[in-house]
Amino acid sequence: MDKIRERMSALRLEADEAHEQVEDLKKKVKALEQENLSKEQEITSLNHRNQLLEEEVEKLEASVKDAKDAANQSAQHDTQNEALQRRVQLLEEEAEENDRTLRETNEKLRQTDVKAGHYERKVQALETERDQWEAKYEEMAKKHAELQKDLHELEVSISNV
């Protein structure tokens, strides 16, 4: 019986150890389940974050594309702006040349007006002088006519004598 008791004691010890092992294993399983749950939550969180980051990458790629398009448009605008600036410069040079030509033409016109005024005064003076000569001619023609009339009368009177 002692052997049975020893054996029972040994079996109880073994059962207690097995029970302790089971309890330890239950604790480990519970800890592992808790750790697994935590890892699954972390995976879910990381998957959600990854999805958000992928959406952000898509937005950034779209933004980069828009920025590249804007840069291309800016380059085109720069090219157009340079062409327009060259055109403006040419037009300004042309305007300066036209302004210079206009000033020269105005100066020549002013000189022509001065000369025209001078010649108009000369013409008026010559017309006045001509009118005077015509008046003298008419006066002389009258005197000549009178003298011829007198001469004719004299001839008539001489021939009558």
C-alpha positions as a printed Julia matrix, in Angstrom:
161×3 Matrix{Float64}:
  0.0     0.0      0.0
  2.83    2.26     0.59
  3.78    1.72    -2.92
  0.33    2.59    -4.05
  0.4     5.67    -1.9
  3.77    6.57    -3.23
  2.51    5.88    -6.63
 -0.6     7.96    -5.94
  1.53   10.68    -4.5
  3.74   10.51    -7.51
  0.7    10.56    -9.76
 -0.72   13.52    -7.8
  2.6    15.3     -8.12
  2.65   14.44   -11.76
 -0.98   15.59   -12.13
 -0.18   18.78   -10.24
  2.81   19.37   -12.49
  0.7    18.56   -15.55
 -2.0    20.87   -14.23
  0.62   23.57   -13.67
  1.95   22.94   -17.15
 -1.59   23.15   -18.53
 -2.13   26.38   -16.64
  1.21   27.7    -17.9
  0.33   26.6    -21.41
 -3.14   28.19   -21.08
 -1.45   31.41   -19.97
  1.0    31.14   -22.88
 -1.88   30.42   -25.3
 -3.83   33.34   -23.89
 -0.73   35.57   -24.17
 -0.09   34.31   -27.7
 -3.76   34.86   -28.62
 -3.52   38.36   -27.15
 -0.27   38.95   -29.03
 -1.87   37.52   -32.2
 -4.89   39.82   -31.75
 -2.54   42.77   -31.22
 -0.55   41.77   -34.32
 -3.79   41.43   -36.34
 -4.88   44.89   -35.17
 -1.44   46.24   -36.08
 -1.68   44.53   -39.5
 -5.16   46.02   -40.01
 -3.86   49.41   -38.95
 -0.82   49.07   -41.24
 -3.05   47.93   -44.13
 -5.28   50.95   -43.59
 -2.23   53.22   -43.37
 -0.77   51.59   -46.49
 -4.06   52.24   -48.33
 -4.0    55.87   -47.19
 -0.37   56.19   -48.28
 -1.17   54.66   -51.68
 -4.0    57.17   -52.12
 -1.59   59.95   -51.1
  0.96   58.63   -53.63
 -1.74   58.73   -56.34
 -2.61   62.29   -55.36
  1.07   63.25   -55.36
  1.59   61.61   -58.76
 -1.41   63.54   -60.1
  0.0    66.67   -58.52
  3.41   66.0    -60.1
  1.72   65.47   -63.47
 -0.17   68.74   -63.03
  3.07   70.46   -62.02
  4.85   69.07   -65.09
  1.96   70.24   -67.3
  2.11   73.66   -65.65
  5.89   73.73   -66.15
  5.42   72.86   -69.83
  2.79   75.56   -70.18
  5.08   77.96   -68.36
  7.88   77.08   -70.77
  5.52   77.7    -73.69
  4.43   80.98   -72.13
  8.08   81.91   -71.62
  8.75   81.19   -75.29
  5.68   83.19   -76.33
  6.67   85.96   -73.93
 10.18   86.12   -75.41
  8.73   86.23   -78.93
  6.31   88.97   -77.89
  9.11   90.91   -76.2
 11.2    90.71   -79.38
  8.14   91.86   -81.36
  7.57   94.73   -78.92
 11.23   95.7    -79.2
 11.01   95.68   -83.0
  7.8    97.71   -82.87
  9.41  100.18   -80.45
 12.41  100.54   -82.77
 10.05  100.98   -85.7
  8.05  103.55   -83.71
 11.27  105.42   -82.86
 12.27  105.4    -86.53
  8.78  106.58   -87.51
  8.94  109.27   -84.82
 12.34  110.39   -86.11
 11.02  110.43   -89.69
  7.93  112.35   -88.53
 10.09  114.94   -86.75
 12.27  115.32   -89.88
  9.15  115.61   -92.05
  7.63  118.16   -89.67
 10.88  120.17   -89.72
 10.93  120.06   -93.53
  7.26  121.03   -93.59
  7.95  123.93   -91.21
 10.83  125.05   -93.44
  8.58  124.69   -96.47
  5.9   126.77   -94.69
  8.51  129.43   -93.91
  9.69  129.44   -97.53
  6.08  129.46   -98.75
  5.36  132.46   -96.52
  8.49  134.19   -97.85
  7.53  133.46  -101.47
  3.92  134.53  -100.84
  5.21  137.87   -99.58
  7.47  138.09  -102.65
  4.52  137.21  -104.9
  2.39  139.85  -103.18
  5.17  142.39  -103.58
  5.57  141.45  -107.26
  1.81  141.57  -107.78
  1.74  145.01  -106.16
  4.64  146.07  -108.37
  2.87  144.6   -111.42
 -0.35  146.41  -110.5
  1.69  149.63  -110.24
  3.29  148.95  -113.62
 -0.1   148.18  -115.13
 -1.5   151.4   -113.66
  1.49  153.3   -115.1
  1.01  151.5   -118.42
 -2.67  152.42  -118.49
 -1.8   155.97  -117.56
  0.87  156.07  -120.26
 -1.52  154.45  -122.72
 -4.06  157.18  -121.97
 -1.39  159.83  -122.34
 -0.26  158.17  -125.56
 -3.85  158.09  -126.81
 -4.27  161.74  -125.86
 -0.98  162.64  -127.49
 -1.97  160.76  -130.63
 -5.28  162.51  -130.6
 -3.51  165.84  -130.11
 -1.04  164.89  -132.85
 -3.88  163.94  -135.14
 -5.65  167.19  -134.37
 -2.43  169.03  -134.99
 -2.0   167.25  -138.3
 -5.56  168.02  -139.22
 -5.14  171.61  -138.22
 -1.81  171.83  -140.09
 -3.3   170.29  -143.14
 -6.17  172.73  -142.94
 -3.88  175.52  -142.84
